[in-house]
Amino acid sequence: MQDTRALALTFEVSGLPPVKTEALSIFAAGHRQATRVRTLLQAALTAAQRTGWTPLPGPIEVDLVLRCPPGHRTSDASTLLGGVCAVLQDKKRVSSIGLTHLGVLVDVALYDDDRQIRRLSYHEEPAEDFSYQVRVAAVPSGV
């Protein structure tokens, strides 16, 4: 039987991505990144449902394109990538802080764990308003 699972998922999100800049989990109830986390999870859920996406178990690549007004960058690439990747992986490993406040969004995962990441890319594009595009894709296991 042929595997028909999607191997790449790309989706758009309005606003700014969550940033990971401190030891406190961005999943903690009331965290200052909570709105951005929920927005990213909702966009990922919508894209996954539309395509029949199932979390990738093998090596992956993650691409992030930030669109922002010229001169209005809000954070550095590493904290932006760190926040996006933390949100899109399986959250079962952070269950010690309690994630019930996320409701059904707690189950949104595009891949299992950050250890799967073999390639990361980030670039910026000028735009009138903040938004970003995320792409998660499988890579050949030899990479």
N, CA, C and O atoms as CSV, one atom per row, in Angstrom:
chain,resi,resn,atom,element,x,y,z
A,1,MET,N,N,0.845,-1.180,0.000
A,1,MET,CA,C,0.000,0.000,0.000
A,1,MET,C,C,0.890,1.243,0.000
A,1,MET,O,O,1.881,1.285,0.728
A,2,GLN,N,N,0.562,2.231,-0.784
A,2,GLN,CA,C,1.331,3.457,-0.898
A,2,GLN,C,C,1.026,4.390,0.277
A,2,GLN,O,O,-0.127,4.554,0.676
A,3,ASP,N,N,2.091,4.999,0.825
A,3,ASP,CA,C,1.942,5.976,1.891
A,3,ASP,C,C,1.509,7.295,1.262
A,3,ASP,O,O,2.238,7.868,0.452
A,4,THR,N,N,0.327,7.777,1.633
A,4,THR,CA,C,-0.194,9.010,1.045
A,4,THR,C,C,-0.095,10.191,2.003
A,4,THR,O,O,-0.684,11.245,1.759
A,5,ARG,N,N,0.636,10.018,3.073
A,5,ARG,CA,C,0.794,11.096,4.055
A,5,ARG,C,C,1.506,12.288,3.426
A,5,ARG,O,O,2.447,12.120,2.650
A,6,ALA,N,N,1.049,13.498,3.766
A,6,ALA,CA,C,1.688,14.711,3.285
A,6,ALA,C,C,3.074,14.836,3.900
A,6,ALA,O,O,3.253,14.567,5.088
A,7,LEU,N,N,4.057,15.241,3.100
A,7,LEU,CA,C,5.429,15.356,3.578
A,7,LEU,C,C,5.878,16.799,3.755
A,7,LEU,O,O,7.010,17.045,4.170
A,8,ALA,N,N,5.013,17.751,3.447
A,8,ALA,CA,C,5.317,19.164,3.665
A,8,ALA,C,C,4.013,19.898,3.954
A,8,ALA,O,O,2.975,19.608,3.359
A,9,LEU,N,N,4.087,20.843,4.867
A,9,LEU,CA,C,2.930,21.643,5.232
A,9,LEU,C,C,3.379,23.088,5.349
A,9,LEU,O,O,4.321,23.393,6.079
A,10,THR,N,N,2.703,23.979,4.628
A,10,THR,CA,C,3.013,25.402,4.658
A,10,THR,C,C,1.738,26.148,5.002
A,10,THR,O,O,0.670,25.852,4.468
A,11,PHE,N,N,1.858,27.122,5.902
A,11,PHE,CA,C,0.691,27.906,6.278
A,11,PHE,C,C,1.096,29.308,6.720
A,11,PHE,O,O,2.239,29.555,7.107
A,12,GLU,N,N,0.129,30.213,6.651
A,12,GLU,CA,C,0.309,31.626,6.980
A,12,GLU,C,C,-0.307,31.933,8.338
A,12,GLU,O,O,-1.300,31.329,8.741
A,13,VAL,N,N,0.311,32.895,9.040
A,13,VAL,CA,C,-0.204,33.324,10.338
A,13,VAL,C,C,-0.136,34.849,10.397
A,13,VAL,O,O,0.888,35.435,10.048
A,14,SER,N,N,-1.210,35.491,10.833
A,14,SER,CA,C,-1.212,36.942,11.016
A,14,SER,C,C,-0.553,37.289,12.345
A,14,SER,O,O,-0.638,36.531,13.311
A,15,GLY,N,N,0.097,38.434,12.380
A,15,GLY,CA,C,0.734,38.879,13.611
A,15,GLY,C,C,2.168,38.410,13.714
A,15,GLY,O,O,2.800,38.062,12.716
A,16,LEU,N,N,2.672,38.406,14.936
A,16,LEU,CA,C,4.060,38.016,15.200
A,16,LEU,C,C,4.138,36.602,15.745
A,16,LEU,O,O,3.219,36.154,16.430
A,17,PRO,N,N,5.224,35.889,15.451
A,17,PRO,CA,C,5.400,34.552,16.024
A,17,PRO,C,C,5.747,34.634,17.506
A,17,PRO,O,O,6.233,35.662,17.976
A,18,PRO,N,N,5.498,33.548,18.244
A,18,PRO,CA,C,5.935,33.517,19.638
A,18,PRO,C,C,7.463,33.485,19.691
A,18,PRO,O,O,8.112,32.930,18.804
A,19,VAL,N,N,8.023,34.080,20.729
A,19,VAL,CA,C,9.472,34.054,20.911
A,19,VAL,C,C,9.798,33.286,22.180
A,19,VAL,O,O,9.054,33.313,23.160
A,20,LYS,N,N,10.915,32.612,22.134
A,20,LYS,CA,C,11.368,31.840,23.289
A,20,LYS,C,C,12.633,32.519,23.804
A,20,LYS,O,O,13.707,32.385,23.216
A,21,THR,N,N,12.489,33.260,24.923
A,21,THR,CA,C,13.606,34.054,25.419
A,21,THR,C,C,13.936,33.822,26.883
A,21,THR,O,O,14.868,34.435,27.405
A,22,GLU,N,N,13.205,32.966,27.549
A,22,GLU,CA,C,13.418,32.800,28.979
A,22,GLU,C,C,13.200,31.356,29.388
A,22,GLU,O,O,12.725,30.538,28.600
A,23,ALA,N,N,13.550,31.053,30.625
A,23,ALA,CA,C,13.415,29.688,31.125
A,23,ALA,C,C,11.956,29.297,31.338
A,23,ALA,O,O,11.617,28.119,31.220
A,24,LEU,N,N,11.090,30.253,31.648
A,24,LEU,CA,C,9.675,29.960,31.850
A,24,LEU,C,C,9.068,29.461,30.536
A,24,LEU,O,O,9.259,30.076,29.487
A,25,SER,N,N,8.353,28.369,30.598
A,25,SER,CA,C,7.743,27.796,29.400
A,25,SER,C,C,6.735,28.748,28.770
A,25,SER,O,O,5.920,29.355,29.465
A,26,ILE,N,N,6.799,28.872,27.451
A,26,ILE,CA,C,5.823,29.713,26.759
A,26,ILE,C,C,4.426,29.088,26.801
A,26,ILE,O,O,3.456,29.715,26.374
A,27,PHE,N,N,4.318,27.874,27.305
A,27,PHE,CA,C,3.022,27.212,27.440
A,27,PHE,C,C,2.370,27.470,28.791
A,27,PHE,O,O,1.219,27.088,28.999
A,28,ALA,N,N,3.079,28.107,29.704
A,28,ALA,CA,C,2.524,28.373,31.027
A,28,ALA,C,C,1.294,29.281,30.910
A,28,ALA,O,O,1.284,30.232,30.127
A,29,ALA,N,N,0.269,28.976,31.692
A,29,ALA,CA,C,-0.938,29.796,31.684
A,29,ALA,C,C,-0.561,31.230,32.051
A,29,ALA,O,O,0.161,31.454,33.022
A,30,GLY,N,N,-1.045,32.191,31.283
A,30,GLY,CA,C,-0.780,33.584,31.555
A,30,GLY,C,C,0.560,34.103,31.054
A,30,GLY,O,O,0.897,35.262,31.300
A,31,HIS,N,N,1.333,33.273,30.357
A,31,HIS,CA,C,2.622,33.725,29.822
A,31,HIS,C,C,2.383,34.872,28.846
A,31,HIS,O,O,1.353,34.907,28.173
A,32,ARG,N,N,3.328,35.809,28.762
A,32,ARG,CA,C,3.143,36.975,27.890
A,32,ARG,C,C,3.090,36.602,26.405
A,32,ARG,O,O,2.675,37.422,25.585
A,33,GLN,N,N,3.506,35.377,26.042
A,33,GLN,CA,C,3.438,34.914,24.652
A,33,GLN,C,C,2.170,34.100,24.372
A,33,GLN,O,O,2.016,33.565,23.274
A,34,ALA,N,N,1.261,34.000,25.348
A,34,ALA,CA,C,0.092,33.119,25.239
A,34,ALA,C,C,-0.754,33.381,23.990
A,34,ALA,O,O,-1.181,32.432,23.331
A,35,THR,N,N,-0.998,34.621,23.662
A,35,THR,CA,C,-1.825,34.929,22.488
A,35,THR,C,C,-1.127,34.474,21.212
A,35,THR,O,O,-1.761,33.905,20.324
A,36,ARG,N,N,0.162,34.721,21.121
A,36,ARG,CA,C,0.914,34.296,19.927
A,36,ARG,C,C,0.966,32.775,19.822
A,36,ARG,O,O,0.870,32.222,18.727
A,37,VAL,N,N,1.119,32.097,20.966
A,37,VAL,CA,C,1.140,30.632,20.976
A,37,VAL,C,C,-0.189,30.091,20.467
A,37,VAL,O,O,-0.213,29.217,19.600
A,38,ARG,N,N,-1.286,30.601,20.995
A,38,ARG,CA,C,-2.613,30.132,20.581
A,38,ARG,C,C,-2.878,30.427,19.101
A,38,ARG,O,O,-3.463,29.598,18.403
A,39,THR,N,N,-2.458,31.586,18.623
A,39,THR,CA,C,-2.655,31.943,17.216
A,39,THR,C,C,-1.898,30.982,16.307
A,39,THR,O,O,-2.437,30.525,15.299
A,40,LEU,N,N,-0.652,30.673,16.658
A,40,LEU,CA,C,0.138,29.726,15.864
A,40,LEU,C,C,-0.471,28.330,15.917
A,40,LEU,O,O,-0.568,27.661,14.888
A,41,LEU,N,N,-0.883,27.881,17.099
A,41,LEU,CA,C,-1.494,26.554,17.216
A,41,LEU,C,C,-2.779,26.461,16.400
A,41,LEU,O,O,-3.024,25.443,15.754
A,42,GLN,N,N,-3.595,27.496,16.417
A,42,GLN,CA,C,-4.844,27.478,15.653
A,42,GLN,C,C,-4.567,27.432,14.148
A,42,GLN,O,O,-5.232,26.700,13.415
A,43,ALA,N,N,-3.582,28.215,13.689
A,43,ALA,CA,C,-3.237,28.197,12.264
A,43,ALA,C,C,-2.686,26.825,11.857
A,43,ALA,O,O,-3.020,26.315,10.788
A,44,ALA,N,N,-1.853,26.236,12.698
A,44,ALA,CA,C,-1.312,24.903,12.403
A,44,ALA,C,C,-2.420,23.857,12.388
A,44,ALA,O,O,-2.432,22.978,11.527
A,45,LEU,N,N,-3.345,23.946,13.332
A,45,LEU,CA,C,-4.470,23.008,13.374
A,45,LEU,C,C,-5.308,23.116,12.112
A,45,LEU,O,O,-5.658,22.098,11.516
A,46,THR,N,N,-5.632,24.317,11.702
A,46,THR,CA,C,-6.436,24.523,10.493
A,46,THR,C,C,-5.737,23.936,9.266
A,46,THR,O,O,-6.361,23.247,8.459
A,47,ALA,N,N,-4.435,24.215,9.131
A,47,ALA,CA,C,-3.675,23.689,7.990
A,47,ALA,C,C,-3.591,22.165,8.038
A,47,ALA,O,O,-3.726,21.501,7.010
A,48,ALA,N,N,-3.371,21.615,9.217
A,48,ALA,CA,C,-3.271,20.152,9.354
A,48,ALA,C,C,-4.596,19.476,9.021
A,48,ALA,O,O,-4.617,18.453,8.337
A,49,GLN,N,N,-5.689,20.037,9.499
A,49,GLN,CA,C,-7.003,19.458,9.200
A,49,GLN,C,C,-7.331,19.546,7.715
A,49,GLN,O,O,-7.911,18.620,7.149
A,50,ARG,N,N,-6.961,20.650,7.088
A,50,ARG,CA,C,-7.238,20.851,5.662
A,50,ARG,C,C,-6.493,19.830,4.795
A,50,ARG,O,O,-7.005,19.401,3.761
A,51,THR,N,N,-5.289,19.444,5.217
A,51,THR,CA,C,-4.458,18.567,4.390
A,51,THR,C,C,-4.407,17.120,4.865
A,51,THR,O,O,-3.863,16.264,4.167
A,52,GLY,N,N,-4.962,16.832,6.039
A,52,GLY,CA,C,-4.859,15.476,6.586
A,52,GLY,C,C,-3.487,15.194,7.174
A,52,GLY,O,O,-3.076,14.037,7.256
A,53,TRP,N,N,-2.779,16.225,7.579
A,53,TRP,CA,C,-1.423,16.120,8.122
A,53,TRP,C,C,-1.388,15.251,9.372
A,53,TRP,O,O,-2.260,15.337,10.236
A,54,THR,N,N,-0.365,14.418,9.445
A,54,THR,CA,C,-0.072,13.681,10.677
A,54,THR,C,C,1.361,14.019,11.073
A,54,THR,O,O,2.208,14.224,10.203
A,55,PRO,N,N,1.646,14.081,12.378
A,55,PRO,CA,C,2.987,14.473,12.815
A,55,PRO,C,C,4.074,13.597,12.191
A,55,PRO,O,O,3.953,12.374,12.120
A,56,LEU,N,N,5.131,14.260,11.744
A,56,LEU,CA,C,6.243,13.544,11.124
A,56,LEU,C,C,7.123,12.919,12.201
A,56,LEU,O,O,7.483,13.591,13.167
A,57,PRO,N,N,7.477,11.631,12.048
A,57,PRO,CA,C,8.312,10.970,13.043
A,57,PRO,C,C,9.813,11.030,12.731
A,57,PRO,O,O,10.632,10.790,13.618
A,58,GLY,N,N,10.183,11.345,11.494
A,58,GLY,CA,C,11.590,11.314,11.085
A,58,GLY,C,C,12.201,12.691,10.971
A,58,GLY,O,O,11.641,13.659,11.488
A,59,PRO,N,N,13.344,12.802,10.302
A,59,PRO,CA,C,14.045,14.081,10.146
A,59,PRO,C,C,13.183,15.110,9.408
A,59,PRO,O,O,12.462,14.781,8.466
A,60,ILE,N,N,13.278,16.362,9.862
A,60,ILE,CA,C,12.473,17.437,9.273
A,60,ILE,C,C,13.308,18.681,9.024
A,60,ILE,O,O,14.441,18.812,9.487
A,61,GLU,N,N,12.695,19.592,8.270
A,61,GLU,CA,C,13.221,20.943,8.128
A,61,GLU,C,C,12.099,21.909,8.475
A,61,GLU,O,O,10.923,21.627,8.245
A,62,VAL,N,N,12.481,23.053,9.031
A,62,VAL,CA,C,11.522,24.083,9.395
A,62,VAL,C,C,11.981,25.387,8.759
A,62,VAL,O,O,13.129,25.798,8.925
A,63,ASP,N,N,11.082,26.031,8.032
A,63,ASP,CA,C,11.362,27.310,7.393
A,63,ASP,C,C,10.410,28.353,7.968
A,63,ASP,O,O,9.212,28.105,8.105
A,64,LEU,N,N,10.952,29.516,8.300
A,64,LEU,CA,C,10.157,30.615,8.826
A,64,LEU,C,C,10.436,31.864,8.008
A,64,LEU,O,O,11.587,32.270,7.850
A,65,VAL,N,N,9.377,32.469,7.490
A,65,VAL,CA,C,9.472,33.733,6.771
A,65,VAL,C,C,8.702,34.767,7.580
A,65,VAL,O,O,7.490,34.648,7.757
A,66,LEU,N,N,9.405,35.776,8.068
A,66,LEU,CA,C,8.770,36.858,8.824
A,66,LEU,C,C,8.527,38.032,7.895
A,66,LEU,O,O,9.441,38.493,7.211
A,67,ARG,N,N,7.305,38.507,7.874
A,67,ARG,CA,C,6.974,39.701,7.099
A,67,ARG,C,C,6.730,40.833,8.088
A,67,ARG,O,O,5.918,40.710,9.005
A,68,CYS,N,N,7.446,41.935,7.889
A,68,CYS,CA,C,7.322,43.042,8.836
A,68,CYS,C,C,7.620,44.368,8.152
A,68,CYS,O,O,8.315,44.419,7.137
A,69,PRO,N,N,7.078,45.447,8.731
A,69,PRO,CA,C,7.392,46.770,8.194
A,69,PRO,C,C,8.896,47.021,8.298
A,69,PRO,O,O,9.510,46.653,9.299
A,70,PRO,N,N,9.488,47.628,7.302
A,70,PRO,CA,C,10.928,47.896,7.343
A,70,PRO,C,C,11.325,48.641,8.624
A,70,PRO,O,O,10.694,49.625,9.009
A,71,GLY,N,N,12.385,48.146,9.269
A,71,GLY,CA,C,12.880,48.764,10.487
A,71,GLY,C,C,12.105,48.416,11.744
A,71,GLY,O,O,12.362,49.005,12.794
A,72,HIS,N,N,11.169,47.483,11.678
A,72,HIS,CA,C,10.344,47.136,12.832
A,72,HIS,C,C,10.515,45.686,13.280
A,72,HIS,O,O,9.587,45.103,13.840
A,73,ARG,N,N,11.651,45.116,13.048
A,73,ARG,CA,C,11.908,43.751,13.498
A,73,ARG,C,C,11.786,43.717,15.018
A,73,ARG,O,O,12.258,44.628,15.697
A,74,THR,N,N,11.167,42.687,15.548
A,74,THR,CA,C,10.876,42.659,16.977
A,74,THR,C,C,11.806,41.768,17.790
A,74,THR,O,O,11.912,41.943,19.004
A,75,SER,N,N,12.465,40.842,17.168
A,75,SER,CA,C,13.290,39.888,17.894
A,75,SER,C,C,14.320,39.305,16.940
A,75,SER,O,O,14.255,39.539,15.733
A,76,ASP,N,N,15.274,38.545,17.477
A,76,ASP,CA,C,16.274,37.941,16.601
A,76,ASP,C,C,15.790,36.590,16.079
A,76,ASP,O,O,14.854,35.996,16.614
A,77,ALA,N,N,16.443,36.127,15.035
A,77,ALA,CA,C,16.025,34.903,14.352
A,77,ALA,C,C,16.001,33.695,15.287
A,77,ALA,O,O,15.096,32.866,15.191
A,78,SER,N,N,16.976,33.579,16.185
A,78,SER,CA,C,17.039,32.390,17.040
A,78,SER,C,C,15.868,32.327,18.015
A,78,SER,O,O,15.347,31.240,18.266
A,79,THR,N,N,15.439,33.461,18.572
A,79,THR,CA,C,14.304,33.420,19.501
A,79,THR,C,C,12.983,33.206,18.760
A,79,THR,O,O,12.061,32.590,19.294
A,80,LEU,N,N,12.896,33.715,17.534
A,80,LEU,CA,C,11.700,33.475,16.728
A,80,LEU,C,C,11.601,31.995,16.324
A,80,LEU,O,O,10.547,31.376,16.473
A,81,LEU,N,N,12.694,31.444,15.820
A,81,LEU,CA,C,12.703,30.024,15.450
A,81,LEU,C,C,12.464,29.143,16.677
A,81,LEU,O,O,11.730,28.157,16.602
A,82,GLY,N,N,13.079,29.496,17.797
A,82,GLY,CA,C,12.894,28.721,19.026
A,82,GLY,C,C,11.451,28.697,19.481
A,82,GLY,O,O,10.950,27.653,19.898
A,83,GLY,N,N,10.777,29.833,19.406
A,83,GLY,CA,C,9.375,29.889,19.805
A,83,GLY,C,C,8.481,29.090,18.882
A,83,GLY,O,O,7.637,28.323,19.344
A,84,VAL,N,N,8.656,29.260,17.585
A,84,VAL,CA,C,7.834,28.539,16.611
A,84,VAL,C,C,8.047,27.024,16.744
A,84,VAL,O,O,7.083,26.258,16.767
A,85,CYS,N,N,9.291,26.605,16.831
A,85,CYS,CA,C,9.581,25.167,16.924
A,85,CYS,C,C,9.053,24.567,18.222
A,85,CYS,O,O,8.553,23.442,18.219
A,86,ALA,N,N,9.152,25.293,19.326
A,86,ALA,CA,C,8.619,24.798,20.599
A,86,ALA,C,C,7.118,24.566,20.506
A,86,ALA,O,O,6.605,23.574,21.024
A,87,VAL,N,N,6.424,25.468,19.853
A,87,VAL,CA,C,4.968,25.380,19.755
A,87,VAL,C,C,4.530,24.245,18.835
A,87,VAL,O,O,3.518,23.595,19.097
A,88,LEU,N,N,5.277,23.998,17.762
A,88,LEU,CA,C,4.829,23.030,16.762
A,88,LEU,C,C,5.195,21.584,17.068
A,88,LEU,O,O,4.689,20.671,16.415
A,89,GLN,N,N,6.061,21.361,18.044
A,89,GLN,CA,C,6.396,19.982,18.395
A,89,GLN,C,C,5.345,19.408,19.353
A,89,GLN,O,O,4.511,20.144,19.880
A,90,ASP,N,N,5.393,18.109,19.569
A,90,ASP,CA,C,4.484,17.446,20.501
A,90,ASP,C,C,4.716,18.014,21.902
A,90,ASP,O,O,5.854,18.078,22.367
A,91,LYS,N,N,3.655,18.420,22.564
A,91,LYS,CA,C,3.776,19.059,23.860
A,91,LYS,C,C,3.667,18.108,25.044
A,91,LYS,O,O,3.635,18.562,26.188
A,92,LYS,N,N,3.610,16.825,24.807
A,92,LYS,CA,C,3.489,15.864,25.909
A,92,LYS,C,C,4.672,15.937,26.868
A,92,LYS,O,O,4.529,15.644,28.055
A,93,ARG,N,N,5.837,16.325,26.358
A,93,ARG,CA,C,7.027,16.375,27.204
A,93,ARG,C,C,7.042,17.565,28.152
A,93,ARG,O,O,7.867,17.596,29.065
A,94,VAL,N,N,6.161,18.547,27.972
A,94,VAL,CA,C,6.091,19.685,28.880
A,94,VAL,C,C,4.850,19.618,29.765
A,94,VAL,O,O,4.437,20.628,30.335
A,95,SER,N,N,4.268,18.456,29.880
A,95,SER,CA,C,3.012,18.308,30.620
A,95,SER,C,C,3.164,18.589,32.110
A,95,SER,O,O,2.156,18.725,32.803
A,96,SER,N,N,4.375,18.679,32.623
A,96,SER,CA,C,4.571,18.930,34.052
A,96,SER,C,C,4.059,20.306,34.476
A,96,SER,O,O,3.831,20.526,35.666
A,97,ILE,N,N,3.872,21.232,33.545
A,97,ILE,CA,C,3.381,22.561,33.918
A,97,ILE,C,C,1.866,22.671,33.810
A,97,ILE,O,O,1.293,23.672,34.239
A,98,GLY,N,N,1.218,21.679,33.256
A,98,GLY,CA,C,-0.225,21.736,33.092
A,98,GLY,C,C,-0.597,22.522,31.846
A,98,GLY,O,O,-0.268,23.703,31.729
A,99,LEU,N,N,-1.271,21.879,30.931
A,99,LEU,CA,C,-1.596,22.518,29.660
A,99,LEU,C,C,-3.094,22.552,29.376
A,99,LEU,O,O,-3.503,22.813,28.244
A,100,THR,N,N,-3.905,22.293,30.381
A,100,THR,CA,C,-5.352,22.233,30.161
A,100,THR,C,C,-5.914,23.549,29.646
A,100,THR,O,O,-6.942,23.552,28.968
A,101,HIS,N,N,-5.265,24.666,29.951
A,101,HIS,CA,C,-5.745,25.970,29.476
A,101,HIS,C,C,-5.689,26.083,27.952
A,101,HIS,O,O,-6.331,26.963,27.380
A,102,LEU,N,N,-4.925,25.199,27.282
A,102,LEU,CA,C,-4.855,25.218,25.822
A,102,LEU,C,C,-6.038,24.501,25.174
A,102,LEU,O,O,-6.257,24.631,23.970
A,103,GLY,N,N,-6.791,23.756,25.955
A,103,GLY,CA,C,-7.928,23.011,25.408
A,103,GLY,C,C,-7.478,22.042,24.329
A,103,GLY,O,O,-6.462,21.366,24.490
A,104,VAL,N,N,-8.229,21.964,23.219
A,104,VAL,CA,C,-7.912,21.026,22.146
A,104,VAL,C,C,-6.599,21.365,21.445
A,104,VAL,O,O,-6.017,20.512,20.776
A,105,LEU,N,N,-6.129,22.605,21.593
A,105,LEU,CA,C,-4.881,23.004,20.933
A,105,LEU,C,C,-3.665,22.291,21.507
A,105,LEU,O,O,-2.612,22.264,20.871
A,106,VAL,N,N,-3.793,21.716,22.695
A,106,VAL,CA,C,-2.667,20.997,23.298
A,106,VAL,C,C,-2.223,19.823,22.424
A,106,VAL,O,O,-1.060,19.421,22.472
A,107,ASP,N,N,-3.127,19.281,21.638
A,107,ASP,CA,C,-2.814,18.119,20.798
A,107,ASP,C,C,-2.246,18.484,19.430
A,107,ASP,O,O,-1.909,17.591,18.652
A,108,VAL,N,N,-2.133,19.762,19.122
A,108,VAL,CA,C,-1.598,20.175,17.827
A,108,VAL,C,C,-0.085,19.969,17.833
A,108,VAL,O,O,0.634,20.563,18.636
A,109,ALA,N,N,0.381,19.118,16.923
A,109,ALA,CA,C,1.815,18.855,16.772
A,109,ALA,C,C,2.076,18.520,15.309
A,109,ALA,O,O,1.386,17.685,14.725
A,110,LEU,N,N,3.077,19.176,14.718
A,110,LEU,CA,C,3.427,18.877,13.332
A,110,LEU,C,C,4.567,17.871,13.250
A,110,LEU,O,O,4.806,17.277,12.199
A,111,TYR,N,N,5.263,17.685,14.356
A,111,TYR,CA,C,6.324,16.677,14.458
A,111,TYR,C,C,6.483,16.310,15.926
A,111,TYR,O,O,5.879,16.936,16.797
A,112,ASP,N,N,7.291,15.302,16.197
A,112,ASP,CA,C,7.399,14.793,17.564
A,112,ASP,C,C,8.279,15.644,18.467
A,112,ASP,O,O,7.865,16.012,19.567
A,113,ASP,N,N,9.499,15.961,18.010
A,113,ASP,CA,C,10.476,16.576,18.904
A,113,ASP,C,C,11.484,17.410,18.112
A,113,ASP,O,O,11.786,17.093,16.961
A,114,ASP,N,N,12.002,18.470,18.723
A,114,ASP,CA,C,13.000,19.323,18.072
A,114,ASP,C,C,14.247,18.559,17.639
A,114,ASP,O,O,14.960,19.005,16.740
A,115,ARG,N,N,14.515,17.440,18.252
A,115,ARG,CA,C,15.694,16.646,17.863
A,115,ARG,C,C,15.601,16.134,16.432
A,115,ARG,O,O,16.602,15.701,15.862
A,116,GLN,N,N,14.428,16.179,15.859
A,116,GLN,CA,C,14.232,15.746,14.471
A,116,GLN,C,C,14.718,16.785,13.460
A,116,GLN,O,O,14.928,16.462,12.291
A,117,ILE,N,N,14.895,18.015,13.899
A,117,ILE,CA,C,15.220,19.094,12.969
A,117,ILE,C,C,16.632,18.918,12.430
A,117,ILE,O,O,17.598,18.835,13.188
A,118,ARG,N,N,16.732,18.863,11.102
A,118,ARG,CA,C,18.025,18.750,10.422
A,118,ARG,C,C,18.383,20.022,9.672
A,118,ARG,O,O,19.554,20.279,9.392
A,119,ARG,N,N,17.360,20.824,9.344
A,119,ARG,CA,C,17.571,22.083,8.629
A,119,ARG,C,C,16.617,23.135,9.184
A,119,ARG,O,O,15.445,22.860,9.441
A,120,LEU,N,N,17.140,24.333,9.361
A,120,LEU,CA,C,16.334,25.487,9.760
A,120,LEU,C,C,16.624,26.609,8.790
A,120,LEU,O,O,17.770,26.798,8.383
A,121,SER,N,N,15.607,27.353,8.416
A,121,SER,CA,C,15.864,28.544,7.613
A,121,SER,C,C,14.964,29.666,8.098
A,121,SER,O,O,13.857,29.441,8.589
A,122,TYR,N,N,15.475,30.884,7.944
A,122,TYR,CA,C,14.762,32.074,8.370
A,122,TYR,C,C,15.100,33.191,7.405
A,122,TYR,O,O,16.262,33.375,7.041
A,123,HIS,N,N,14.108,33.924,6.996
A,123,HIS,CA,C,14.375,35.164,6.287
A,123,HIS,C,C,13.206,36.124,6.467
A,123,HIS,O,O,12.104,35.735,6.853
A,124,GLU,N,N,13.481,37.376,6.179
A,124,GLU,CA,C,12.497,38.433,6.356
A,124,GLU,C,C,12.111,39.024,5.009
A,124,GLU,O,O,12.910,39.071,4.074
A,125,GLU,N,N,10.877,39.469,4.938
A,125,GLU,CA,C,10.374,40.157,3.760
A,125,GLU,C,C,9.655,41.423,4.221
A,125,GLU,O,O,8.971,41.404,5.244
A,126,PRO,N,N,9.800,42.513,3.485
A,126,PRO,CA,C,9.097,43.742,3.869
A,126,PRO,C,C,7.594,43.605,3.634
A,126,PRO,O,O,7.154,42.976,2.671
A,127,ALA,N,N,6.824,44.203,4.529
A,127,ALA,CA,C,5.366,44.184,4.418
A,127,ALA,C,C,4.803,45.330,5.241
A,127,ALA,O,O,5.492,45.887,6.096
A,128,GLU,N,N,3.564,45.676,4.985
A,128,GLU,CA,C,2.923,46.736,5.761
A,128,GLU,C,C,2.559,46.271,7.162
A,128,GLU,O,O,2.650,47.037,8.121
A,129,ASP,N,N,2.147,45.017,7.275
A,129,ASP,CA,C,1.720,44.468,8.559
A,129,ASP,C,C,2.530,43.220,8.897
A,129,ASP,O,O,3.086,42.572,8.010
A,130,PHE,N,N,2.592,42.891,10.182
A,130,PHE,CA,C,3.301,41.694,10.622
A,130,PHE,C,C,2.513,40.437,10.261
A,130,PHE,O,O,1.300,40.367,10.462
A,131,SER,N,N,3.217,39.460,9.732
A,131,SER,CA,C,2.675,38.127,9.494
A,131,SER,C,C,3.868,37.206,9.287
A,131,SER,O,O,5.006,37.665,9.194
A,132,TYR,N,N,3.606,35.923,9.216
A,132,TYR,CA,C,4.689,34.992,8.952
A,132,TYR,C,C,4.156,33.722,8.296
A,132,TYR,O,O,2.972,33.394,8.365
A,133,GLN,N,N,5.080,33.038,7.664
A,133,GLN,CA,C,4.779,31.773,7.003
A,133,GLN,C,C,5.666,30.706,7.627
A,133,GLN,O,O,6.856,30.920,7.859
A,134,VAL,N,N,5.067,29.562,7.892
A,134,VAL,CA,C,5.800,28.426,8.447
A,134,VAL,C,C,5.696,27.274,7.460
A,134,VAL,O,O,4.636,27.017,6.889
A,135,ARG,N,N,6.810,26.591,7.272
A,135,ARG,CA,C,6.825,25.377,6.459
A,135,ARG,C,C,7.564,24.299,7.239
A,135,ARG,O,O,8.689,24.508,7.694
A,136,VAL,N,N,6.928,23.158,7.386
A,136,VAL,CA,C,7.539,21.986,8.010
A,136,VAL,C,C,7.523,20.880,6.961
A,136,VAL,O,O,6.487,20.611,6.353
A,137,ALA,N,N,8.664,20.245,6.752
A,137,ALA,CA,C,8.738,19.221,5.717
A,137,ALA,C,C,9.660,18.090,6.146
A,137,ALA,O,O,10.610,18.294,6.902
A,138,ALA,N,N,9.366,16.908,5.655
A,138,ALA,CA,C,10.252,15.774,5.874
A,138,ALA,C,C,11.497,15.936,5.027
A,138,ALA,O,O,11.425,16.473,3.921
A,139,VAL,N,N,12.629,15.486,5.520
A,139,VAL,CA,C,13.856,15.466,4.737
A,139,VAL,C,C,14.322,14.020,4.637
A,139,VAL,O,O,13.995,13.204,5.499
A,140,PRO,N,N,15.074,13.700,3.606
A,140,PRO,CA,C,15.573,12.334,3.481
A,140,PRO,C,C,16.362,11.936,4.731
A,140,PRO,O,O,17.108,12.748,5.280
A,141,SER,N,N,16.203,10.721,5.169
A,141,SER,CA,C,16.821,10.275,6.417
A,141,SER,C,C,18.341,10.293,6.382
A,141,SER,O,O,18.967,10.184,7.437
A,142,GLY,N,N,18.953,10.425,5.230
A,142,GLY,CA,C,20.419,10.487,5.132
A,142,GLY,C,C,20.999,11.841,5.466
A,142,GLY,O,O,22.220,12.002,5.494
A,143,VAL,N,N,20.141,12.825,5.723
A,143,VAL,CA,C,20.617,14.197,5.980
A,143,VAL,C,C,20.934,14.377,7.441
A,143,VAL,O,O,21.347,15.460,7.854
